[in-house]
């Protein structure tokens, strides 16, 4: 009488595979999420730069940065550019606003929302100063907040 060996996996083998997959996922998922946040931040930065270009066009046409907001306001949602980033995406990760505007200067802000909210807000001024509240502490006065790069 010959014994047939059944083909298949033992429970131990399956548990080892599940454990290995869980370990790989635990390592890969945070890295993937960081990359997604970084990509969304790049979209927000590009949108802020686009809004800055729209502000410059507005200045060329009117001689002032004022009145570029919705309803001719000096602050709030821009009327001259998209108010969200990414501009062409279905999900919004940043709301764009004109934080302040005068005859000769402006401050633009990208407020992080939805899945990007813990990444911090960004600002761009008419003088080219870029700030990123990378600690998401509500201020952009820390030395590390004075640029958009990971390392300043």
C-alpha distance (Angstrom), angle and dihedral (degrees) to the residues before:
residue distance angle dihedral
X1 . . .
X2 3.76 . .
X3 3.78 122.7 .
X4 3.74 117.9 -132.8
X5 3.77 116.2 -139.2
X6 3.75 110.9 -139.3
X7 3.77 116.7 -130.2
X8 3.79 117.9 -128.3
X9 3.76 144.1 76.3
X10 3.74 128.7 -64.6
X11 3.76 121.5 -127.5
X12 3.81 90.5 -110.5
X13 3.81 91.6 54.8
X14 3.79 91.4 50.2
X15 3.81 91.8 48.2
X16 3.81 90.6 51.7
X17 3.81 91.4 51.1
X18 3.81 91.3 48.4
X19 3.82 90.7 49.1
X20 3.83 92.2 50.1
X21 3.82 91.8 48.6
X22 3.83 90.5 48.5
X23 3.82 91.5 51.5
X24 3.81 92.3 48.7
X25 3.81 90.7 47.9
X26 3.81 91.6 49.0
X27 3.79 89.7 54.8
X28 3.81 98.6 39.6
X29 3.81 101.2 42.7
X30 3.85 97.9 65.3
X31 3.80 90.1 46.2
X32 3.79 90.7 50.3
X33 3.81 91.6 48.7
X34 3.83 90.5 51.0
X35 3.80 89.9 52.3
X36 3.81 91.6 49.7
X37 3.83 91.3 50.0
X38 3.81 90.1 47.8
X39 3.81 90.9 50.9
X40 3.81 91.5 48.5
X41 3.82 89.7 48.4
X42 3.83 89.8 53.2
X43 3.82 88.6 53.0
X44 3.81 89.3 50.8
X45 3.80 91.6 49.5
X46 3.80 91.3 49.4
X47 3.80 90.3 49.6
X48 3.82 91.1 50.7
X49 3.80 89.8 51.1
X50 3.81 89.6 49.5
X51 3.80 90.3 50.5
X52 3.82 89.3 49.7
X53 3.81 89.5 54.0
X54 3.81 89.5 49.9
X55 3.82 88.9 50.9
X56 3.81 89.8 52.7
X57 3.82 90.8 50.2
X58 3.82 88.6 49.4
X59 3.82 89.4 51.0
X60 3.81 90.8 50.1
X61 3.80 91.0 52.3
X62 3.82 99.3 41.5
X63 3.82 106.1 21.4
X64 3.82 90.7 -123.2
X65 3.79 140.5 68.6
X66 3.81 91.1 -135.0
X67 3.78 122.2 103.4
X68 3.82 96.7 33.9
X69 3.81 92.9 117.9
X70 3.77 128.2 91.3
X71 3.80 110.7 -66.7
X72 3.82 91.0 11.4
X73 3.81 92.7 -64.8
X74 3.81 122.0 153.2
X75 3.81 93.5 -135.0
X76 3.78 137.8 29.6
X77 3.79 130.2 47.6
X78 3.80 113.7 4.4
X79 3.80 118.3 -112.5
X80 3.80 92.1 -166.9
X81 3.82 98.1 56.6
X82 3.78 141.9 19.8
X83 3.81 115.2 -65.5
X84 3.81 94.6 -146.0
X85 3.76 141.1 54.3
X86 2.88 132.9 -107.5
X87 3.77 87.4 42.0
X88 3.80 95.8 -153.8
X89 3.82 99.9 31.7
X90 3.75 129.3 103.1
X91 3.82 94.2 -136.8
X92 3.80 118.5 62.6
X93 3.80 117.4 -139.4
X94 3.82 98.8 166.9
X95 3.79 133.8 30.1
X96 3.80 111.5 -148.0
X97 3.79 120.2 -143.8
X98 3.77 139.8 167.6
X99 3.81 100.5 -118.5
X100 3.80 93.7 -171.7
X101 3.79 137.1 -12.0
X102 3.79 133.6 -175.0
X103 3.79 134.9 166.3
X104 3.81 91.6 -80.1
X105 3.82 109.4 21.7
X106 3.79 146.3 28.7
X107 3.79 142.6 -169.4
X108 3.80 118.5 -146.9
X109 3.79 123.0 -163.3
X110 3.80 134.7 -160.7
X111 3.81 109.0 -160.1
X112 3.81 112.8 -157.5
X113 3.82 114.2 -127.0
X114 3.80 139.6 172.1
X115 3.81 113.2 5.4
X116 3.80 91.3 -5.3
X117 3.83 95.6 55.9
X118 3.81 95.7 102.6
X119 3.81 91.7 53.0
X120 3.81 94.8 74.0
X121 3.80 136.0 -119.1
X122 3.81 126.6 -75.7
X123 3.82 133.3 -144.4
X124 3.78 135.6 -163.2
X125 3.80 123.5 -169.5
X126 3.80 130.6 -158.6
X127 3.82 88.7 -109.5
X128 3.82 90.0 59.3
X129 3.81 97.7 -104.4
X130 3.79 110.1 152.2
X131 3.79 121.4 -160.7
X132 3.80 132.1 -178.9
X133 3.79 123.0 -172.8
X134 3.79 90.2 -141.8
X135 3.81 92.9 167.7
X136 3.83 90.3 51.3
X137 3.81 88.5 -135.8
X138 3.81 95.6 135.0
X139 3.82 96.5 -105.8
X140 3.77 132.8 86.3
X141 3.79 95.8 -160.8
X142 3.81 98.6 99.4
X143 3.82 115.3 107.2
X144 3.82 90.5 -118.9
X145 3.81 91.3 54.8
X146 3.81 95.8 65.8
X147 3.80 97.3 91.4
X148 3.80 141.6 33.8
X149 3.81 95.5 -122.3
X150 3.78 124.4 98.9
X151 3.80 88.5 -119.2
X152 3.79 120.6 35.6
